[in-house]
């Protein structure tokens, strides 16, 4: 099972409330989305979604898992972006990418800024 793709499928089903809409947005078949979510539930040993013929919504386990999955997918995206920026910087230093094609230093600082905690 591809865990990341399963997480993406699960999150999109929760966000849209629909396997069909999640499939459309992810450009996969409805049966592929269903298989990813079913495999995820089987690997966890719990049901994550309450399903009807027209709607899917997270149950208590699913809501908890959804919240954690959002964080995980966000971290994966941030890691991808960090490596992309590093690679771009290395290419620029090697003279392969002109300085003007890179985002400004300020935009990189904003992209990597940690959210402030309110306590």
PyMOL commands that set and color helices and strands:
alter all, ss='L'
color gray80, all
select helices_A, chain A and resi 3-16+19-26+30-44+60-93+99-101+105-112
alter helices_A, ss='H'
color red, helices_A
select strands_A, chain A and resi 49-51+56-58
alter strands_A, ss='S'
color yellow, strands_A
deselect
rebuild
show_as cartoon
